[in-house]
Amino acid sequence: MLKGNVGNEYPLVYVGDSAEFVMYDGTITGNTYSKEGEDCAGGGVNVENGTFTMKGGTISGNTADAGGGVYVEEGTFTMSGGTISGNTAAMGGGVAVIVGEDGGTFTKTGGTIHDNAAGGAGYGNQVFVMSEDGGKYRDDNAGPEVKLDSNTDDGWVVME
């Protein structure tokens, strides 16, 4: 269990430089990524040019500026099981993904994303996706039957 830590210089769980992290079980909870004067992303897990596969376990109660639970940029996040809940961020309380030329990907085939919060006037209590075409987000809970595909209109709200 990774619990109750504060990352001041780097995120607590950082998947970068082509690294791979597979989560089968366990808990990442109560962590904060904060650096004075800078925006910080990935309170639970930060994926940058790496691969994160979540098959089980729980990511909960984490806090960051973007991606309270999981933040993905220039990396891949695949979720087939587990739970992401109770996380907080201004964008993507549960998950934030930056999609672009070198951007990230998020594929969800199972598991649940629920009861996360995008604080203040934030976007995407559950999931926030930013692409070259603009942002889309989901505020409603995302169970295993919900498509989390930014190319569909299945519960997504387009940023204005």
ROSE-4610 file (N, C-alpha, C; in Angstrom, 1 decimal, always signed):
// ROSE-4610
residu = [M/M/M/L/L/L/K/K/K/G/G/G/N/N/N/V/V/V/G/G/G/N/N/N/E/E/E/Y/Y/Y/P/P/P/L/L/L/V/V/V/Y/Y/Y/V/V/V/G/G/G/D/D/D/S/S/S/A/A/A/E/E/E/F/F/F/V/V/V/M/M/M/Y/Y/Y/D/D/D/G/G/G/T/T/T/I/I/I/T/T/T/G/G/G/N/N/N/T/T/T/Y/Y/Y/S/S/S/K/K/K/E/E/E/G/G/G/E/E/E/D/D/D/C/C/C/A/A/A/G/G/G/G/G/G/G/G/G/V/V/V/N/N/N/V/V/V/E/E/E/N/N/N/G/G/G/T/T/T/F/F/F/T/T/T/M/M/M/K/K/K/G/G/G/G/G/G/T/T/T/I/I/I/S/S/S/G/G/G/N/N/N/T/T/T/A/A/A/D/D/D/A/A/A/G/G/G/G/G/G/G/G/G/V/V/V/Y/Y/Y/V/V/V/E/E/E/E/E/E/G/G/G/T/T/T/F/F/F/T/T/T/M/M/M/S/S/S/G/G/G/G/G/G/T/T/T/I/I/I/S/S/S/G/G/G/N/N/N/T/T/T/A/A/A/A/A/A/M/M/M/G/G/G/G/G/G/G/G/G/V/V/V/A/A/A/V/V/V/I/I/I/V/V/V/G/G/G/E/E/E/D/D/D/G/G/G/G/G/G/T/T/T/F/F/F/T/T/T/K/K/K/T/T/T/G/G/G/G/G/G/T/T/T/I/I/I/H/H/H/D/D/D/N/N/N/A/A/A/A/A/A/G/G/G/G/G/G/A/A/A/G/G/G/Y/Y/Y/G/G/G/N/N/N/Q/Q/Q/V/V/V/F/F/F/V/V/V/M/M/M/S/S/S/E/E/E/D/D/D/G/G/G/G/G/G/K/K/K/Y/Y/Y/R/R/R/D/D/D/D/D/D/N/N/N/A/A/A/G/G/G/P/P/P/E/E/E/V/V/V/K/K/K/L/L/L/D/D/D/S/S/S/N/N/N/T/T/T/D/D/D/D/D/D/G/G/G/W/W/W/V/V/V/V/V/V/M/M/M/E/E/E]
num = [1/1/1/2/2/2/3/3/3/4/4/4/5/5/5/6/6/6/7/7/7/8/8/8/9/9/9/10/10/10/11/11/11/12/12/12/13/13/13/14/14/14/15/15/15/16/16/16/17/17/17/18/18/18/19/19/19/20/20/20/21/21/21/22/22/22/23/23/23/24/24/24/25/25/25/26/26/26/27/27/27/28/28/28/29/29/29/30/30/30/31/31/31/32/32/32/33/33/33/34/34/34/35/35/35/36/36/36/37/37/37/38/38/38/39/39/39/40/40/40/41/41/41/42/42/42/43/43/43/44/44/44/45/45/45/46/46/46/47/47/47/48/48/48/49/49/49/50/50/50/51/51/51/52/52/52/53/53/53/54/54/54/55/55/55/56/56/56/57/57/57/58/58/58/59/59/59/60/60/60/61/61/61/62/62/62/63/63/63/64/64/64/65/65/65/66/66/66/67/67/67/68/68/68/69/69/69/70/70/70/71/71/71/72/72/72/73/73/73/74/74/74/75/75/75/76/76/76/77/77/77/78/78/78/79/79/79/80/80/80/81/81/81/82/82/82/83/83/83/84/84/84/85/85/85/86/86/86/87/87/87/88/88/88/89/89/89/90/90/90/91/91/91/92/92/92/93/93/93/94/94/94/95/95/95/96/96/96/97/97/97/98/98/98/99/99/99/100/100/100/101/101/101/102/102/102/103/103/103/104/104/104/105/105/105/106/106/106/107/107/107/108/108/108/109/109/109/110/110/110/111/111/111/112/112/112/113/113/113/114/114/114/115/115/115/116/116/116/117/117/117/118/118/118/119/119/119/120/120/120/121/121/121/122/122/122/123/123/123/124/124/124/125/125/125/126/126/126/127/127/127/128/128/128/129/129/129/130/130/130/131/131/131/132/132/132/133/133/133/134/134/134/135/135/135/136/136/136/137/137/137/138/138/138/139/139/139/140/140/140/141/141/141/142/142/142/143/143/143/144/144/144/145/145/145/146/146/146/147/147/147/148/148/148/149/149/149/150/150/150/151/151/151/152/152/152/153/153/153/154/154/154/155/155/155/156/156/156/157/157/157/158/158/158/159/159/159/160/160/160]
x = [+0.8/+0.0/+0.9/+0.6/+1.3/+0.3/+0.5/-0.5/+0.0/-0.7/-0.5/+0.8/+1.3/+2.6/+2.3/+3.3/+3.3/+4.5/+4.3/+5.4/+5.6/+6.7/+7.0/+7.8/+8.6/+9.5/+9.1/+8.7/+8.2/+7.0/+6.2/+5.0/+5.4/+4.5/+4.9/+5.0/+4.1/+4.2/+4.4/+5.6/+5.9/+6.3/+5.6/+5.8/+6.3/+7.6/+8.2/+9.3/+9.8/+11.0/+10.8/+9.6/+9.3/+9.1/+9.0/+8.7/+7.3/+7.1/+5.8/+5.5/+4.2/+3.7/+2.4/+2.3/+1.0/+0.5/-0.7/-1.3/-2.3/-2.1/-3.0/-3.9/-3.4/-4.1/-3.4/-3.8/-3.2/-3.9/-3.4/-4.0/-3.0/-3.4/-2.6/-3.6/-3.4/-4.4/-3.8/-4.6/-4.3/-3.0/-2.6/-1.3/-1.6/-0.7/-0.8/+0.4/+0.3/+1.4/+1.2/+2.2/+2.1/+3.5/+3.6/+4.9/+4.6/+5.1/+4.8/+5.1/+4.1/+4.2/+4.1/+3.8/+3.7/+2.5/+2.0/+0.9/+1.4/+0.8/+1.3/+0.2/+0.6/-0.3/+0.0/-1.1/-1.0/-0.8/-1.9/-1.8/-1.5/-2.1/-1.9/-0.8/-1.0/-0.1/+0.1/+1.3/+1.7/+2.3/+1.7/+2.3/+2.8/+4.1/+4.7/+5.7/+5.3/+6.1/+6.4/+5.4/+5.4/+4.1/+3.9/+2.7/+2.2/+1.0/+0.3/-0.9/-0.9/-2.0/-2.6/-3.9/-4.6/-5.6/-5.2/-6.1/-6.9/-6.5/-7.2/-6.6/-7.1/-6.6/-7.5/-7.0/-7.8/-6.8/-7.3/-6.6/-7.6/-7.4/-8.4/-7.8/-8.6/-8.2/-6.9/-6.6/-5.3/-5.7/-4.7/-5.0/-3.8/-4.2/-3.2/-4.0/-3.3/-3.9/-4.7/-4.1/-4.7/-4.5/-5.6/-5.5/-5.3/-6.3/-6.1/-5.8/-6.4/-6.1/-4.9/-5.2/-4.2/-4.1/-2.9/-2.6/-1.8/-2.2/-1.4/-1.1/+0.2/+0.7/+1.9/+1.8/+2.8/+3.0/+1.9/+2.0/+0.7/+0.6/-0.6/-1.2/-2.5/-3.1/-4.3/-4.2/-5.2/-5.8/-7.2/-7.9/-8.8/-8.6/-9.5/-10.1/-9.7/-10.3/-9.8/-10.3/-10.0/-10.9/-10.6/-11.5/-10.6/-11.1/-10.5/-11.6/-11.5/-12.6/-12.1/-12.8/-12.5/-11.3/-10.9/-9.7/-10.2/-9.3/-9.6/-8.6/-9.0/-8.1/-9.0/-8.4/-9.1/-9.6/-8.8/-9.2/-9.0/-10.1/-9.9/-9.7/-10.8/-10.7/-10.2/-10.7/-10.3/-9.1/-9.3/-8.3/-8.2/-7.0/-6.8/-5.9/-6.2/-5.4/-5.2/-3.9/-3.6/-3.3/-4.1/-4.0/-3.5/-2.5/-2.0/-1.0/-0.1/+0.9/+1.7/+2.2/+3.0/+2.2/+0.9/+0.0/-0.3/-1.1/-1.5/-2.7/-2.9/-4.0/-4.6/-5.9/-6.6/-7.7/-7.5/-8.5/-9.1/-10.4/-11.1/-12.0/-11.7/-12.6/-13.2/-12.9/-13.5/-13.1/-13.5/-13.2/-14.3/-14.1/-15.1/-14.3/-14.9/-14.4/-15.6/-15.5/-16.7/-16.3/-17.2/-17.2/-15.8/-15.3/-14.1/-14.6/-13.8/-14.2/-13.2/-13.8/-13.0/-13.4/-12.5/-12.8/-13.1/-13.8/-14.0/-14.8/-14.3/-14.9/-14.2/-13.7/-12.9/-13.7/-13.1/-13.7/-13.5/-14.5/-14.4/-14.2/-15.3/-15.2/-14.6/-15.0/-14.5/-13.3/-13.5/-12.4/-12.4/-11.2/-11.0/-10.0/-10.4/-9.5/-9.3/-8.0/-7.7/-7.0/-7.5/-6.8/-6.6/-6.1/-5.9/-7.2/-8.3/-9.6/-10.3/-9.7/-10.3/-10.5/-11.2/-11.4/-12.8/-12.9/-14.1/-14.0/-15.1/-15.0/-16.3/-16.2/-17.3/-17.4/-18.6/-18.8/-19.5/-20.2/-21.0/-20.0/-20.5/-19.7/-19.5/-18.4/-18.1/-17.8/-18.9/-18.8/-18.3/-18.2/-17.6/-18.4/-19.7/-20.5/-20.4/-19.8/-19.7/-18.5/-18.7/-17.6/-16.9/-15.6/-14.8/-14.0/-14.6/-14.0/-14.3/-13.3/-13.5/-14.0/-14.1/-14.7/-16.2/-16.8/-18.2/-18.9/-20.2/-21.0/-21.6/-21.1/-21.6/-21.3/-22.1/-21.9/-20.9/-20.2/-19.1/-19.7/-19.1/-19.5/-18.3/-18.6/-17.5/-17.3/-16.0/-15.7/-16.0/-16.5/-16.8/-15.9]
y = [-1.2/+0.0/+1.2/+2.1/+3.4/+4.4/+4.9/+5.7/+7.0/+8.1/+9.3/+10.0/+10.0/+10.6/+11.9/+12.8/+14.1/+14.1/+14.2/+14.3/+15.8/+16.3/+17.8/+18.0/+17.1/+17.3/+16.4/+15.2/+14.3/+13.5/+13.0/+12.2/+11.0/+10.5/+9.3/+8.1/+7.8/+6.7/+7.2/+7.2/+7.7/+6.6/+6.5/+5.5/+6.3/+6.3/+7.1/+6.4/+7.0/+6.5/+5.0/+4.8/+3.5/+2.4/+2.8/+1.8/+1.2/+0.0/-0.6/-0.9/-0.6/-0.8/-1.5/-2.7/-3.5/-3.6/-3.1/-3.2/-4.3/-5.4/-6.5/-6.4/-5.7/-5.6/-4.5/-4.3/-3.3/-2.0/-1.0/+0.3/+1.4/+2.4/+3.7/+4.7/+5.2/+6.1/+7.2/+8.3/+9.4/+10.1/+10.1/+10.8/+12.1/+13.1/+14.4/+14.7/+15.2/+15.7/+17.2/+17.9/+19.4/+20.0/+21.0/+21.7/+23.2/+23.9/+25.3/+26.1/+26.8/+27.6/+26.8/+25.5/+24.7/+23.9/+23.6/+22.6/+21.2/+20.4/+19.0/+18.0/+17.0/+16.0/+14.6/+13.9/+12.5/+12.3/+12.5/+12.3/+10.8/+9.9/+8.5/+7.9/+8.0/+7.5/+8.6/+8.8/+9.7/+8.9/+8.8/+8.1/+9.0/+9.0/+9.9/+9.1/+8.7/+7.9/+6.6/+6.0/+4.7/+4.0/+2.8/+2.0/+1.6/+1.9/+1.5/+0.7/-0.6/-1.5/-1.7/-1.4/-1.6/-2.8/-4.0/-5.2/-5.4/-4.7/-4.8/-3.7/-3.8/-2.9/-1.6/-0.7/+0.6/+1.8/+2.8/+4.1/+5.1/+5.6/+6.4/+7.4/+8.5/+9.6/+10.3/+10.4/+11.1/+12.5/+13.4/+14.8/+15.3/+16.0/+16.7/+17.8/+18.6/+19.7/+19.0/+18.0/+17.3/+15.8/+15.0/+13.5/+13.2/+13.4/+13.1/+11.6/+10.7/+9.3/+8.9/+9.2/+8.8/+10.0/+10.3/+11.3/+10.6/+10.8/+10.2/+11.3/+11.3/+12.2/+11.5/+11.3/+10.6/+9.2/+8.6/+7.2/+6.5/+5.3/+4.4/+4.0/+4.1/+3.5/+2.6/+1.4/+0.4/-0.1/+0.0/-0.4/-1.5/-2.7/-3.8/-4.3/-3.7/-4.0/-3.0/-3.2/-2.3/-1.1/-0.2/+0.9/+2.2/+3.2/+4.6/+5.4/+5.8/+6.5/+7.5/+8.5/+9.4/+10.3/+10.5/+11.3/+12.7/+13.7/+15.1/+15.8/+16.6/+17.4/+18.5/+19.5/+20.6/+20.0/+19.2/+18.5/+17.0/+16.3/+14.8/+14.3/+14.4/+14.0/+12.5/+11.7/+10.3/+10.1/+10.5/+10.3/+11.5/+11.9/+13.0/+12.5/+12.7/+12.2/+13.3/+13.5/+14.5/+13.7/+13.9/+13.2/+14.2/+13.7/+14.6/+13.8/+14.6/+13.9/+13.0/+13.4/+12.5/+12.2/+12.4/+12.3/+10.9/+10.8/+9.6/+8.9/+7.7/+6.9/+6.3/+6.1/+5.5/+4.6/+3.3/+2.3/+1.6/+1.6/+1.0/-0.1/-1.3/-2.5/-3.1/-2.6/-3.1/-2.2/-2.6/-1.8/-0.6/+0.2/+1.3/+2.5/+3.7/+5.0/+5.7/+6.1/+6.7/+7.6/+8.5/+9.4/+10.1/+10.6/+11.4/+12.9/+13.9/+15.3/+16.2/+16.9/+18.0/+19.3/+19.7/+20.8/+22.1/+23.0/+24.4/+24.3/+25.1/+25.1/+24.1/+23.1/+22.1/+21.3/+20.5/+19.7/+18.2/+17.4/+15.9/+15.4/+15.3/+14.6/+13.2/+12.5/+11.1/+11.1/+11.6/+11.6/+12.9/+13.3/+14.5/+14.1/+14.4/+14.2/+15.4/+15.8/+17.0/+16.6/+17.0/+16.7/+17.9/+17.8/+18.9/+19.5/+18.8/+19.2/+19.9/+20.0/+20.5/+19.5/+19.8/+18.9/+18.3/+17.1/+16.4/+15.9/+15.7/+15.2/+14.5/+13.7/+12.9/+13.3/+13.7/+14.0/+12.8/+12.0/+10.9/+9.7/+8.8/+7.6/+6.7/+6.0/+5.1/+3.7/+2.9/+1.5/+0.7/-0.6/-1.4/-1.4/-1.0/-1.0/+0.3/+1.3/+2.6/+2.7/+3.2/+3.4/+4.7/+4.6/+5.8/+6.0/+6.5/+6.7/+8.2/+9.0/+10.4/+10.6/+9.6/+9.7/+9.5/+9.1/+8.8/+9.9/+9.9/+10.8/+10.2/+9.0/+8.2/+8.9/+9.9/+10.6/+11.7/+12.0/+12.9/+14.3/+15.3/+16.7/+17.4/+18.2/+18.9/+20.3/+20.6/+21.9/+23.0/+24.1/+25.2/+26.4]
z = [+0.0/+0.0/+0.0/-0.9/-1.0/-0.5/+0.7/+1.4/+2.1/+1.9/+2.7/+2.5/+1.3/+1.0/+0.2/+0.3/-0.5/-1.4/-2.7/-3.6/-3.9/-3.5/-3.7/-5.0/-5.3/-6.5/-7.7/-7.4/-8.5/-8.0/-9.0/-8.6/-7.8/-7.0/-6.2/-7.0/-7.9/-8.8/-10.2/-10.7/-12.0/-13.0/-14.1/-15.1/-16.4/-16.5/-17.6/-18.3/-19.3/-20.1/-20.5/-21.1/-21.7/-20.6/-19.4/-18.3/-18.4/-17.8/-17.7/-16.2/-15.9/-14.5/-14.7/-14.1/-14.1/-12.7/-12.4/-11.1/-11.1/-10.3/-10.2/-9.0/-7.9/-6.7/-5.9/-4.7/-3.8/-3.8/-3.1/-3.0/-3.1/-3.8/-3.9/-3.4/-2.2/-1.5/-0.7/-0.7/+0.2/-0.1/-1.3/-1.7/-2.4/-2.3/-2.9/-3.7/-4.9/-5.7/-5.8/-5.2/-5.1/-5.1/-5.9/-6.0/-6.1/-5.2/-5.1/-6.4/-6.9/-8.1/-9.4/-9.3/-10.6/-10.6/-11.8/-11.9/-11.8/-11.0/-10.8/-11.3/-11.9/-12.5/-12.0/-11.7/-11.3/-9.8/-9.0/-7.6/-7.2/-7.9/-7.7/-8.6/-9.9/-10.9/-12.0/-12.4/-13.5/-14.6/-15.8/-16.9/-18.0/-18.2/-19.2/-20.0/-21.2/-22.1/-21.5/-20.8/-20.3/-20.5/-19.9/-20.0/-18.7/-18.4/-17.1/-17.4/-16.9/-17.1/-15.7/-15.5/-14.3/-14.4/-13.8/-13.9/-12.6/-11.5/-10.2/-9.3/-8.0/-7.0/-7.0/-6.2/-5.9/-6.0/-6.6/-6.6/-6.1/-4.8/-4.2/-3.3/-3.1/-2.1/-2.5/-3.7/-4.1/-4.7/-4.7/-5.1/-5.9/-7.0/-7.9/-8.6/-9.4/-10.2/-11.4/-12.0/-13.1/-12.8/-13.1/-12.9/-11.4/-10.6/-9.2/-9.0/-9.7/-9.7/-10.6/-11.9/-12.9/-13.9/-14.3/-15.4/-16.5/-17.7/-18.8/-19.9/-20.2/-21.3/-21.9/-23.2/-24.0/-23.4/-23.1/-22.5/-22.8/-22.3/-22.5/-21.1/-20.9/-19.8/-20.2/-19.8/-20.1/-18.8/-18.7/-17.5/-17.8/-17.2/-17.4/-16.1/-15.0/-13.7/-12.7/-11.5/-10.4/-10.3/-9.3/-9.0/-8.9/-9.5/-9.3/-8.7/-7.4/-6.8/-5.7/-5.4/-4.3/-4.5/-5.8/-6.1/-6.4/-6.3/-6.6/-7.4/-8.4/-9.2/-9.9/-10.4/-11.1/-12.5/-13.1/-14.3/-14.2/-14.4/-14.4/-12.9/-12.1/-10.7/-10.7/-11.6/-11.6/-12.5/-13.8/-14.8/-15.7/-16.1/-17.1/-18.1/-19.4/-20.5/-21.5/-21.9/-22.9/-24.2/-25.2/-26.5/-27.5/-28.3/-29.3/-30.2/-30.9/-31.8/-31.0/-29.8/-29.0/-27.7/-27.7/-26.5/-26.1/-25.1/-24.4/-24.9/-24.5/-24.9/-23.6/-23.6/-22.5/-23.0/-22.7/-23.1/-21.9/-21.8/-20.6/-21.0/-20.6/-20.9/-19.7/-18.5/-17.3/-16.1/-14.9/-13.7/-13.6/-12.6/-12.4/-12.0/-12.5/-12.1/-11.6/-10.3/-9.7/-8.5/-8.2/-7.0/-6.9/-8.0/-8.1/-8.2/-8.0/-8.1/-8.8/-9.7/-10.3/-9.6/-8.7/-7.8/-8.5/-7.8/-8.3/-9.6/-10.6/-11.9/-12.8/-12.3/-13.0/-14.0/-14.8/-15.8/-15.5/-15.7/-15.6/-14.2/-13.5/-12.2/-12.3/-13.4/-13.6/-14.5/-15.7/-16.8/-17.6/-17.9/-18.7/-19.8/-21.1/-22.2/-23.0/-23.1/-23.9/-25.2/-26.3/-27.6/-28.4/-29.6/-30.5/-30.9/-30.8/-31.2/-30.0/-28.9/-27.7/-26.6/-25.6/-24.5/-24.4/-23.9/-23.6/-22.2/-21.5/-20.2/-19.8/-18.7/-18.2/-16.7/-16.3/-14.9/-14.3/-15.0/-14.5/-14.2/-13.4/-13.0/-14.3/-14.3/-15.5/-15.0/-15.1/-14.8/-15.9/-15.8/-16.9/-18.2/-18.1/-19.3/-20.1/-19.6/-20.2/-21.1/-22.3/-23.2/-22.9/-22.6/-22.3/-23.5/-24.6/-25.8/-26.3/-26.3/-26.6/-28.0/-28.9/-30.2/-30.3/-29.1/-29.1/-28.3/-28.4/-27.6/-26.4/-26.0/-24.9/-23.5/-23.2/-21.9/-21.8/-23.0/-23.0/-23.2/-22.5/-22.7/-23.3/-24.4/-25.1/-24.4/-24.1/-23.5/-24.5/-23.9/-24.7/-24.4]
